[in-house]
Amino acid sequence: MRVSLIGQAAFGEAVFKRLTEEGIEIVGVSAPAPGKRADPLWTIAEESGLQPIDTKFLKENEGIEKWQSLNSELGVMAFVTEFLPNEILETPTKGTIQYHPSLLPLHRGSAAMNWPIIFGETETGLTIFWPDEGMDTGPILLQKTCPIKSTETLGSLYFDRLFPMGIDAMSEAIALVQAGKAPRIEQNHELSTYEPPCGEAHAKIQWHNPAQQVYAQIRGCNPQPGAWATYKGSRIGIFDCEYTNTLEAGMPGSLLRVEDDGIVVRLNGGIIKIKRVQPEGERKLSATDWVTQAEIKPGGRFR
């Protein structure tokens, strides 16, 4: 089967490799054009003798015509952040399928992995669906579920589960299309949720919030966009951490003590041990190195 692939980053590259290993004929690739660093999917496409197309170019008439000239049977969208015109989606004779890292219709939008962790949910998954003109509104082809662990971060959820599961799911979905057995199950739009991109404003820690809520916010923003707070007027990114429901005296956000493997901060209903931080404009480093270098002593308060 002739496949045209749109994607980017390590996930797009991994899908390309899997399809190639399985004997799928990839007749065209679209990825972000190289900037300071070449995109992995763009690079592997060139190394395989293909001439990749800049994904933004697919929004223009000339790009649409170029995509149509590939004469592909199935379009595959593997990690696509651009909103593409219907002409692109409908060009392949069997249609186009897309990977989305949530259980649609839940968590439509570009931050589908951040919000389930931030909201304290215990399960998520992925969907392979048939995209249409809406934001993640097309019919479902297949879904896979996975738990969200109590210590889960955005990074671990994606790289440990949703990434490898997604590669397998793409392969399974293409096989179903090839066999003429791929369903188109309409989403229940009444159950849909949509959250905005998880940005800097959402990552600002409010220390008066319940302890579990603060802990979930930090995990759901790790590594991107990175939860943050200020300490004595300086912005500090907060990443790897551990939570316990031990109650200790002090105001939420208070730096209680420095330990060998982190700094202990009081929460509203527990304590958190912060292990990795990032001072503004600097690289990430261990929290203990930060307090040593900045000569910070217990008794201050994050705000």
N, C-alpha and C positions, 0 to 999 in steps of 0.2 A: 504494500500500500504506500502511495506517495503522500508524504506528510510535510507540511510547512510549519515550522516551529518559531514561535515568538516567546522571548523570555529574557532573562538576564541573570547575572551573578552565578554563584556556585550551584544554585538549584537548576537554572537553565542549562548549565554545562552538564550537570549530572543526568538530566533528562535526555540531553543529546547523546551522551555516552550509552545510556541504557537502550535507547531506541536503536542506535547503531549496532550494539551487541546483539540485539534481537532480530536483526536483519530488516528493520524498517528503512525504507528509502526516504531519506530527508532531502527534499528537493530545494528547500529554501529556508533561510534563517533570518530573523529580525531581532536585533538587540540594540541597546544604546550605543551610539557611536563613541569611539574611544575619546577620552578626555585626557586628564593627567595620567590615568591608568586605564588600560584596555579592559573591557568587560570580559570575563571568562568565556561566556557563550560566544561572543564575537570572535575571540581568539581561536577557540577550537573549531569554529565554522571555517575560518580562513585556513587553518592548518589542514582541514579536510577537503580543501579545494573549492569551497563555496564562497560566494561574494555576499556577505551579510548586508542587510538593509537597516539603516537607522530607523528605530521604531517610530520616532516622531515623523519621519518621512511618509509613513503609512497613512497619515492624516491628509496628505496632499494627493491631488488627482494623479500625478505622475507615479507616486508611490503605490497607490491603489492599482494602477494599471500594471505596474511591475509585479505586484503580488498576484494579480490575476493571471499573468503570463506564466506562472509556475505550474499551472494546471494540477494543483494538488488535490488529493481526495479528502484529506482531513487536516484541519488546522488545529494546532496544539499550542495553548497559551500556558507557559510555565513561568510564573512570577512576572506578571505584567502590571505595571503601574500607570501606563498611559490609557486614556479612554479612547478606544479605536472606533472608527465609523463602521456602520453595519455592512458596508460593501466589503470590508476586510473579513468580517465574521462569516459572511454568506458566500465568499468566493469558492472555498473548497466544496466539492460536490457532495460530500457527506456532512458538511458543516464544520463547526469549530467547537472544541472543548477547552475548559479552563480549570486550573487548580485554584482553590480558595481554602485558606487555613482556618476554617470554622465550620460548624454544623449549620449550614444555611437552612432556614432563613435567619438564623441568629448571627449577630455580629457581622453584618454587611459593612463594607468599607475597608480602608487601607490599614487599620490597626486591629485587625481581627484576632491577633494573638495576644496583644497587650491587655485588652479589656477583660477577657474572662478571668485572668489572673488577678487583676486589680479589683474586680468585683467579688473575688473570693469563691468563684465557681469551682466545682470538683471534677468537671468533665468538659472536654472539648473534642475537636477532631478536624476532619478535612472533608471537603466536598469537591468532586469533579462534576462540573455542570456545563450546560450549553449556554454561553453568554448571549444576551440580547442587548437592547438599547438601554436597559436600566442598570443600576448599580448592584451587581450581584443578584439579579432577580430572575435569571433564566432557569429552565427546567433542570432537575438534578439527574445525573447519570449514575453516580454511586457516592456513598459516604463511608467513612471510617471513623471510629471513635477512639479516644484515649483518655486516661485519667489525668487530672492536674494534681500533682503531688503538693503536699502542704509546704514544701520547701522549693517549689518550682520557680524558676526564673524564666523570663522571656527567652533567653539564650538556650537554656536546657530544654524547654518545651519544643523549640523549633529544631535545634540540631540533633537532639537525642531521639525525637519521635516524629514530629510533623514533617521534617525533611525526608528521612528515609521512608516513612509511610507514604509520603507524597509521590516519591519515585515509583514505588510499587503500585500505587493506585493509578498513576498515569499509564503504566504498562498494562494494567488490568483493563482500564477503560478503553485503551486503543484496541486491545484484543476483542473486547465486546463489540466495538464499532466494526471491526474487520469481519467479525462473524455475523453481523447483522442482528445482534442481540442487545444493543445498547438502549436502555429505556430513556424516556424523557418524562420525568415525574414533576408535575407542576408544584412549585413551592406554595406553602400556605402563607400568603402575604400578611394575614392578620397576626401571625406570630412573629413577624420580622422585627429585628432590632437593628439600629444603625448608630454607630458611635463615630465621632470625628477622629481625625488623625491624633494620635497621642503625642502631644507636644510639650513644650517647656512649661506652660501654665498648668497642665495636668500633672506634671512631675514634681511640682513644688510641694514639699511635705508640710502638712498642717499638724503640728505635734499634739494638739488637743484632741485630734480624732482618736477613736478607739484603737488600741494597740494592734489588733489583728488587721485593721484597715490600713494602718501605716505600713505594717510589714508587707501586706499584699501589694500596696502601691510601689514600694521599693523593688519588690521582686518583678512586678509587671513592667517596670521601666528599666530593668537591667538586662542587656546593656544599653538599649536605646528607648527613649531619649535620655535616660539617666535621671533618677530621682535626685533632688537637690534641696539644700537648705543653706542658711547663712550662719556663720560662727564669727561673732565679733565683727560683723559687717562684711566679711569675706564669703563669697559663694563657694560651697563645697559640694561636689557630686558624691552621692552615696550609693554604693553598689553591694558587694557581697556582705551578707549579714546573717545572723541567727537570732531567733526570737524564743523567749521563754516567758511564761506567765507569772514569774516571780514578782511579787510586789515589794518595791523599795521606796523609801521616802524621797521626795523631791518633785519639782515641777516637770511636766512632760518636756522632753528636749534637753534635760539637764545631763551634762557629762558627769557620770558618777565615778568612774575609775578607768585606769588604763591597765590592760592585761597583756600578757605576752602575745596573744593572737588577735587582739582587737581592743576597741574602746567600748565601754558599756554606757548606754544612754537610756534614761528613764522614759517610758511611754505611759500612756493613759490606760493602765491595766496590765503592765508587764515591763520587761526590759528588752533591749535589743543590743546585740554585740555587733558593731560595725567593723568589718575586716578590711574593706577596700574603699578608698576615697579618691577624689580627683579635685585638687584645688583649681580654681579658675585659671585657665591659660596654661596649665601644666599637665603632665602625664599622670595616669593613675598610679597609685602606690599604696602600700599597706597603711592601714589607719595608725598603727603604732609608729611607723616611720614618720608619718605626717605630724603627729603630736610631738615627737622628739625633735624633728627639724624646726617646727614652728614654736617650740618651747611652750606648748599648751599644757596646762595643769587642770585636773578635775575641779569642778565647781562652776565652770562656765555653762552656757546654755545655747543649744542650737535654736534658731528661729526661722 
